[in-house]
Structure formats: C-alpha cells, structure tokens
Amino acid sequence: METMTNSLVVEKAKSSKIHQVDFNNLSFGSVYTDHMLVCDYVDGAWQAPKVIPYQPISLDPSAKIFHYGQSIFEGMKAYKDEAGKTWLFRPLENFKRLNKSAKRLAIPELPEEYFMEGLTTLLQVDNDWVPRTPGSSLYVRPFMLASGKGFHASPADEYKFIICCAPSGAYFSGKVKVLIEENYSRAANGGVGYAKAGGNYAGQFYPTQLAVAKGYQQVIWTDDNNHEYIEEAGAMNIFVRIGDTLITGPTSDRILDGITRKSILDIAKDEGIPTEVRKISVSEVVEAAKNGELKEMFGAGTAAVVSPIASFGYKDSDYDLPELENSYATRLKKRITDIQYNRAEDKFGWRYQVQ
C-alpha cells in the first residue's frame, strides 16, 4: 500500500521481519530493516525519493558503477533514548560530505531536502528497528552509484541514491595492534582520499591483509611521498596524545573530514584538553614511545566512535602504549555518546530529533 508522507511516496512492506531478529545478538551491518529509500537521477534531474520495501536492485551489466567505480557512501547512526525518542548526530554534516564526494566523482549533487526528508521519513517508517539495548544503534548507510549504461569511459547519465539501515549491537573493537605502513598509500595529493568513495576502501584491503598476516589488526596509513607522516588509522581518523597534548593531522586531499574527528576536537577544547591540528611524523611518534611521552593513540569514526590502540609496529619493532585509568579516549567517547543518546546536555547543537 502506498501512502504520502509530506511529499514522499511510502510503499509499506506487506509484513515485517523484525520479529525474526535477536536484538541482543546483532553483528555489525548484517541484518537490514523492512524498508529502504530510493531516488533516481534520470533525464538530468533527481526524481522524487520513495520509501519502498527493502529489496534487491536491478542493474544492467553495462552500468558504469561496474566499470568506472562511480560510487560514494556515508555512515551515520540513529539512537533511541530512554524515553523512546529517536535521534541523529550531526546529519547535515553527512549530507554536506556526501555532496562533496559526489562533486569529486562527477556525480550530480543531491538536494538537501531530498536527503533530510528522505532520511527522516525512512526512520519514521522503520522506527521500531532503532534498538533500545544500551550501546546499540541503527546504522544508516546512504550511498550513490552510477546506474547509467555504457562502456565509454565517461560519467554516467543515470544514478541511484539509496539509504539502507541495519540495527547493530554495541561496537566493541577492543584495543587494537596496528602496523605503520611503509610501502602502500591510502591516498595521494590531488586524488580522492577526502571523498568517501568505495574504491578508497577497496584499495585498503590488500595492505591490511598483509598486516593481518603479520599479527596486526589494522594499518596506520602514511603519506604517499616518503611515508614520513601518519595520516589515518584503518578506515578512521587518528589521534595521538604526546604528554598532555592531543594531536591529529589536518584534513587535506588525502584525509577524510571525519565528523567524529571534528566532534572530538570541539569536545577536547571544551574539556580543557590541549589540542593541535598539524602533521605528525612517524619519527616523532616512535621517539615519544621510546621516551615514555606517548600516552595514547586512537582511531575515531562512526562505528566505534573511539578505538584505542594498544601497540604499534614499525620497522620490525613493536611499541606498547600504557594503560591509563582516565584516558582521553574514554573521556571523549563518553562525552560524545552521552550527547548521541540524549543522556547529557548538547551545548553544541549536534543532536537532531527524528519526529
């Protein structure tokens, strides 16, 4: 049955599969809600978005996504507070970054109202899927792909914008052991490293497999010139604490403008934690580890919020980080998640209620 919500057409699923889901045992991003949002770009314009039952999509074998990789995505979460209200965290930042990525990959930019109205309508329809279990959330994946046909190496003339959602349990990454990369690069100057392009992640898999084979869980990416500066941790932004100062690299052509990264910087300043945004050399990190000044390293991203690093490897040597009782990582993660779950004041205006 089709209904209209504001200007969106909503086609409800005939039955829900929510009763088949064990919300106490959810792996990350593997169970999907009853509905999805679909919006097509045809004849030079984005058509009206629709909420439809979750289902496979059909693409021609010549669709340009398969041949030239025009694909971008975002990652965000919806949270339910103790009163049962549903919240998003800085969704307009995801929208802006999606269009920034789209522009770089020659994909038509999406109107803001299509993104926000489509997102909120989808979350209203599938509101029961937002978990109430502490630490759990609904992972939200907006993405765009080239659906237009043709083998000619040029931008497609048709695209799809889709949002799918997956309830996910508390994301415990544990403390990870990482390898500072000396040969491979995640991104290069003038490239697409700052965009959330699917190909960026495909290119990370092989070097990460090599690191895993050596006993590490993730790679710390370094610059493409001399592998002199650290840039990102796996698929996350990276923070380093030397002494009492929290340091992260500046955004650039190569580094993703992470929403969690920006939030951590703002909260750290609010907490009175000294922060620096500057290049961080590998030699500086190694030296700080040797003389005891390296207190913490952690990744920052949507899935784990903060992922502490227990040790890192570089040039056949491993360096352990100390275990701190009141770490910056723990403090900052609590501040962010308390805002996300509506457990604390949001002095920054980041919380967005879905209603």
C-alpha positions as CSV (number, residue, x, y, z in Angstrom):
1,M,0.0,0.0,0.0
2,E,1.3,3.4,-1.0
3,T,0.9,6.5,1.2
4,M,2.2,10.1,1.1
5,T,4.4,11.4,3.9
6,N,4.9,15.1,3.2
7,S,5.9,14.9,-0.5
8,L,7.4,11.4,-0.3
9,V,5.6,8.2,-1.5
10,V,5.9,5.4,1.1
11,E,5.2,1.9,0.0
12,K,4.9,-0.2,3.1
13,A,6.2,-3.8,3.3
14,K,3.4,-6.4,3.4
15,S,4.8,-7.8,6.6
16,S,7.7,-7.1,8.9
17,K,10.7,-9.4,9.6
18,I,11.5,-7.6,12.9
19,H,10.2,-10.4,15.0
20,Q,12.9,-12.7,13.5
21,V,15.7,-10.6,14.8
22,D,17.5,-11.2,18.1
23,F,18.3,-7.6,19.1
24,N,20.6,-8.9,21.9
25,N,22.9,-10.6,19.4
26,L,23.4,-8.2,16.5
27,S,26.6,-8.3,14.4
28,F,27.6,-5.0,12.7
29,G,25.7,-4.3,9.4
30,S,24.3,-7.7,8.6
31,V,20.6,-7.5,9.4
32,Y,18.5,-5.0,7.4
33,T,15.3,-3.1,8.2
34,D,12.0,-3.6,6.4
35,H,12.3,-0.5,4.1
36,M,14.8,1.5,2.1
37,L,14.9,4.9,0.4
38,V,15.4,5.0,-3.4
39,C,15.9,8.1,-5.5
40,D,16.8,8.0,-9.2
41,Y,18.7,10.6,-11.3
42,V,17.3,10.5,-14.9
43,D,16.9,13.0,-17.7
44,G,19.2,15.4,-15.9
45,A,17.3,15.7,-12.6
46,W,16.8,13.9,-9.3
47,Q,13.3,12.4,-9.2
48,A,11.2,12.4,-6.1
49,P,12.5,9.9,-3.5
50,K,10.4,6.9,-2.4
51,V,10.4,4.7,0.6
52,I,9.9,1.1,-0.5
53,P,10.2,-2.4,1.0
54,Y,13.9,-3.5,1.3
55,Q,14.7,-5.5,-1.9
56,P,17.5,-6.2,-4.4
57,I,18.1,-3.6,-7.1
58,S,18.4,-4.5,-10.8
59,L,21.3,-3.1,-12.9
60,D,22.4,-3.7,-16.4
61,P,25.8,-5.4,-16.8
62,S,27.0,-2.3,-18.6
63,A,26.1,0.0,-15.7
64,K,29.0,2.3,-15.2
65,I,29.4,1.5,-11.5
66,F,30.8,-1.9,-12.5
67,H,33.3,-0.4,-14.9
68,Y,34.4,3.0,-13.7
69,G,33.6,2.9,-10.0
70,Q,31.4,5.9,-9.5
71,S,30.3,5.0,-6.0
72,I,30.2,7.0,-2.8
73,F,28.7,6.5,0.6
74,E,28.1,7.8,4.1
75,G,27.9,6.2,7.5
76,M,25.7,7.5,10.3
77,K,23.6,6.2,13.2
78,A,20.2,6.7,14.7
79,Y,19.9,6.4,18.5
80,K,17.0,5.8,20.9
81,D,17.0,7.4,24.3
82,E,15.4,6.1,27.5
83,A,12.1,7.9,26.7
84,G,11.9,6.1,23.3
85,K,12.8,9.3,21.2
86,T,15.0,8.8,18.1
87,W,18.0,11.0,17.4
88,L,20.6,11.6,14.7
89,F,24.0,13.0,15.3
90,R,25.0,16.0,13.0
91,P,23.2,14.6,9.9
92,L,23.7,17.8,7.9
93,E,27.5,17.2,8.1
94,N,26.9,13.8,6.4
95,F,24.8,15.4,3.8
96,K,27.4,18.1,3.0
97,R,30.2,15.5,2.8
98,L,28.1,13.2,0.6
99,N,27.8,16.1,-1.9
100,K,31.5,16.9,-1.6
101,S,32.2,13.3,-2.5
102,A,29.7,13.4,-5.3
103,K,31.3,16.5,-6.9
104,R,34.7,14.9,-6.8
105,L,33.4,11.8,-8.6
106,A,31.3,13.8,-11.1
107,I,28.1,12.5,-9.6
108,P,25.2,15.0,-9.6
109,E,24.8,16.6,-6.2
110,L,21.6,15.8,-4.2
111,P,19.2,18.5,-2.9
112,E,19.3,18.9,0.9
113,E,15.5,18.4,1.3
114,Y,15.7,15.0,-0.6
115,F,18.4,13.8,1.8
116,M,16.9,15.1,5.0
117,E,13.2,14.4,4.3
118,G,14.0,11.0,2.8
119,L,16.2,10.1,5.8
120,T,13.7,11.2,8.4
121,T,10.8,9.6,6.6
122,L,12.6,6.3,6.3
123,L,13.5,6.4,10.1
124,Q,9.9,7.2,11.0
125,V,8.7,4.2,9.0
126,D,11.3,1.9,10.5
127,N,11.4,3.5,13.9
128,D,10.8,0.2,15.7
129,W,14.1,-1.0,14.3
130,V,16.1,1.5,16.3
131,P,17.4,-0.7,19.1
132,R,16.7,0.2,22.8
133,T,19.5,-2.0,24.1
134,P,22.2,0.1,25.8
135,G,25.1,0.8,23.4
136,S,23.1,-0.4,20.3
137,S,22.0,1.8,17.4
138,L,20.6,1.8,13.9
139,Y,23.4,2.1,11.4
140,V,22.3,4.2,8.5
141,R,24.1,3.8,5.1
142,P,23.3,6.5,2.4
143,F,25.0,5.8,-0.9
144,M,25.1,6.8,-4.6
145,L,26.1,4.7,-7.6
146,A,26.2,5.1,-11.3
147,S,23.3,3.1,-12.8
148,G,23.6,4.6,-16.4
149,K,24.7,2.2,-19.1
150,G,27.7,2.2,-21.4
151,F,31.3,1.1,-21.8
152,H,32.6,4.6,-22.7
153,A,34.9,6.0,-20.1
154,S,32.8,8.9,-19.0
155,P,30.4,9.9,-16.2
156,A,27.1,8.1,-16.3
157,D,23.8,9.8,-17.2
158,E,21.8,8.0,-14.6
159,Y,22.4,7.4,-10.9
160,K,20.7,5.9,-7.8
161,F,20.7,7.4,-4.3
162,I,19.7,4.8,-1.7
163,I,19.6,4.7,2.1
164,C,19.6,1.3,3.8
165,C,19.6,0.7,7.6
166,A,20.9,-2.1,9.8
167,P,20.4,-2.4,13.6
168,S,23.7,-3.0,15.2
169,G,24.8,-4.0,18.7
170,A,27.4,-2.2,20.8
171,Y,30.6,-1.9,18.7
172,F,33.4,-3.2,20.9
173,S,36.6,-3.1,18.8
174,G,38.8,-3.7,21.8
175,K,42.3,-2.4,21.9
176,V,44.0,-3.0,18.5
177,K,47.5,-3.6,17.4
178,V,48.4,-1.6,14.3
179,L,51.2,-1.5,11.8
180,I,52.6,1.8,10.4
181,E,52.6,1.4,6.6
182,E,55.9,1.9,4.9
183,N,55.1,0.9,1.3
184,Y,51.4,1.3,0.4
185,S,49.4,4.5,0.5
186,R,45.7,5.0,1.0
187,A,45.5,8.3,-1.0
188,A,47.6,10.8,-2.9
189,N,47.7,14.6,-3.3
190,G,45.1,15.7,-5.9
191,G,43.3,12.3,-5.5
192,V,40.0,11.3,-3.9
193,G,41.2,10.4,-0.4
194,Y,39.0,13.1,1.2
195,A,35.9,11.6,-0.5
196,K,34.0,8.6,0.8
197,A,34.5,6.7,-2.4
198,G,34.1,3.0,-2.4
199,G,37.4,2.5,-4.3
200,N,39.3,4.1,-1.4
201,Y,38.3,1.2,0.8
202,A,38.8,-1.5,-1.8
203,G,42.4,-0.2,-2.2
204,Q,42.9,-0.6,1.6
205,F,42.0,-4.3,1.8
206,Y,45.2,-5.8,0.4
207,P,47.7,-3.9,2.5
208,T,45.5,-4.6,5.6
209,Q,45.5,-8.3,4.7
210,L,49.3,-8.2,4.7
211,A,49.3,-6.5,8.1
212,V,46.9,-9.1,9.5
213,A,49.2,-11.9,8.3
214,K,51.9,-10.3,10.5
215,G,49.7,-10.3,13.5
216,Y,48.2,-6.8,13.4
217,Q,44.6,-5.8,13.1
218,Q,44.9,-2.6,11.2
219,V,47.2,-0.3,9.2
220,I,48.2,3.2,10.1
221,W,48.4,4.9,6.7
222,T,51.3,7.3,5.9
223,D,51.8,10.0,3.3
224,D,52.3,8.9,-0.3
225,N,55.6,10.7,-0.8
226,N,58.1,9.4,1.8
227,H,55.8,7.6,4.3
228,E,57.0,10.2,6.7
229,Y,53.8,11.4,8.3
230,I,50.9,9.4,9.8
231,E,47.5,10.1,8.3
232,E,44.7,7.7,9.1
233,A,44.1,4.5,11.2
234,G,42.4,1.9,9.1
235,A,39.2,3.5,7.9
236,M,39.3,6.1,10.7
237,N,40.9,9.4,11.5
238,I,43.8,9.1,14.0
239,F,44.6,10.9,17.2
240,V,47.9,10.8,19.1
241,R,48.5,12.0,22.7
242,I,52.0,13.1,23.4
243,G,52.3,14.3,27.0
244,D,49.0,16.0,27.7
245,T,48.5,17.3,24.2
246,L,46.1,15.6,21.8
247,I,47.2,15.8,18.1
248,T,45.6,15.0,14.8
249,G,46.6,15.6,11.3
250,P,44.9,18.4,9.2
251,T,42.4,17.4,6.6
252,S,43.6,17.5,3.0
253,D,43.1,15.9,-0.4
254,R,44.2,12.7,1.3
255,I,42.4,12.7,4.7
256,L,38.7,12.3,5.3
257,D,37.0,15.2,7.1
258,G,35.6,12.9,9.7
259,I,32.5,14.0,11.7
260,T,33.6,12.2,14.8
261,R,37.1,13.8,14.4
262,K,35.6,17.3,14.3
263,S,33.4,16.5,17.3
264,I,36.3,15.2,19.3
265,L,38.3,18.3,18.7
266,D,35.4,20.5,19.8
267,I,34.8,18.4,22.9
268,A,38.5,18.3,23.8
269,K,38.7,22.1,23.7
270,D,35.6,22.2,25.9
271,E,37.2,19.8,28.4
272,G,40.3,22.0,28.5
273,I,42.5,19.3,26.8
274,P,45.3,20.9,24.8
275,T,44.9,20.1,21.1
276,E,47.0,20.6,18.0
277,V,46.0,20.1,14.4
278,R,49.2,19.5,12.5
279,K,51.3,17.0,10.7
280,I,52.5,14.1,12.9
281,S,55.8,12.5,11.8
282,V,56.4,8.8,12.3
283,S,59.8,9.6,13.8
284,E,58.1,11.9,16.4
285,V,55.7,9.1,17.4
286,V,58.4,6.5,17.7
287,E,60.6,8.8,19.7
288,A,57.7,9.7,22.0
289,A,57.1,5.9,22.5
290,K,60.7,5.3,23.4
291,N,60.9,8.1,26.0
292,G,57.5,7.5,27.6
293,E,55.8,10.6,26.3
294,L,53.4,8.7,24.0
295,K,50.4,8.2,26.2
296,E,47.6,7.3,23.8
297,M,46.7,6.6,20.2
298,F,43.2,6.0,19.0
299,G,41.1,5.9,15.8
300,A,37.9,8.0,15.5
301,G,34.9,7.1,13.4
302,T,31.2,6.5,13.3
303,A,31.2,2.7,14.0
304,A,33.3,2.6,17.2
305,V,33.4,6.3,18.0
306,V,36.8,5.8,19.6
307,S,39.0,2.8,19.0
308,P,42.0,2.7,21.4
309,I,45.4,1.4,20.0
310,A,47.3,-0.9,22.4
311,S,50.5,-1.0,20.4
312,F,52.0,-0.2,17.0
313,G,54.6,-1.8,14.8
314,Y,57.2,0.0,12.8
315,K,60.4,-1.3,11.1
316,D,60.2,-4.8,12.7
317,S,59.8,-3.3,16.2
318,D,56.6,-3.1,18.4
319,Y,55.9,-0.3,20.8
320,D,53.3,-0.8,23.6
321,L,51.2,2.1,24.9
322,P,50.5,2.5,28.6
323,E,47.1,1.6,30.1
324,L,45.7,4.7,31.6
325,E,42.8,4.9,34.1
326,N,41.4,8.2,33.0
327,S,42.3,8.2,29.3
328,Y,41.4,10.9,26.9
329,A,39.8,8.2,24.7
330,T,37.5,7.1,27.5
331,R,36.5,10.7,28.4
332,L,35.9,11.8,24.9
333,K,33.9,8.7,23.9
334,K,31.6,9.2,26.9
335,R,31.0,12.8,26.1
336,I,30.1,12.1,22.5
337,T,27.9,9.0,23.3
338,D,26.1,10.9,26.1
339,I,25.1,13.5,23.5
340,Q,24.1,10.9,20.9
341,Y,21.9,9.0,23.3
342,N,20.4,12.2,24.8
343,R,21.9,11.5,28.2
344,A,23.6,14.9,28.6
345,E,23.3,18.5,27.6
346,D,24.1,19.2,23.9
347,K,25.7,22.6,24.1
348,F,27.0,22.3,20.5
349,G,23.5,21.8,18.9
350,W,24.6,18.5,17.3
351,R,21.6,16.3,18.2
352,Y,18.7,16.1,15.7
353,Q,15.4,14.6,16.7
354,V,13.5,12.4,14.2
355,Q,9.9,13.3,14.6
